[in-house]
Amino acid sequence: MKEHIKLYTGSSIEVNRLASILEEQKITFIVKNPHESGRLAGFCTSGESVELFVLNSDIEKAQSVISDY
């Protein structure tokens, strides 16, 4: 079973940059942005932190890539 683990939480700019780096390394990820999801659904959420998740099988490689950044 594939499970995702939260790797990073920060601003959308930071998370999008890290997602780009992970994509270059062919590491599968999910970006979860509750504020944007709420806005699209027609309601508001507090805070603007965005979360970056990777598969548990990729966590070590992803952490290495993030620490090098």
N, C-alpha and C positions, 0 to 999 in steps of 0.2 A: 504494500500500500504506500502510495506516495504522499508524504506529508511535507508541508511547508513550514519553515521556521522563520520567525522575524529576525532579520539581519540588521536592520537599521531603521531609525525613526528620525525624521528631520523635516526641513522645508521641502517644498516640491522641487525647487531648483537643485538642492543637494541630491535628493532621491533620483531625479531624472538624470543627473550626471552619472551617479553610481550605476543606475540601470543601463546607461549607455556603455559604460565600461564592462559590466557583466555581459551584455549582449555581444561585445567584441570578443569576449572569452568563451562565448557559446554556453553560458550558464543560464539556465532557465530561472525566471523570476516572476513575481507578481508585485505590482504596485497597488497599494490600497490607499485611496484618498477619500476618507469619510466626508470631508467638507464638500468636495466636488460631487460626490454621489448624492449627498443631500440636496445640493443646489439643483442638480438635474432632476431630482424627484419632486422638487417644489417646496422643500423645507430647509431650514438652516440648522447647522450644527456649530458647536463652539470649538474653537481651536483650529489650527491649520496644519497640524503635523500630519505627515504622510509616512506610510510604512512600506518597507521593502522586504519581501519574503523570498526565500530560495528553498529549493528542495533539500530535505535533510541529508541526502546523499551528496549534495554539492556544497554543504556549509563550510567545510574546511578550505576548499579552493576559493570560495567566495570571500571568506574572511581574509585570506591572504591577499586577494586582489584589492579589497577595501583598505587593508592596512598599508599596502603599497601606495595607494592613492593619497 
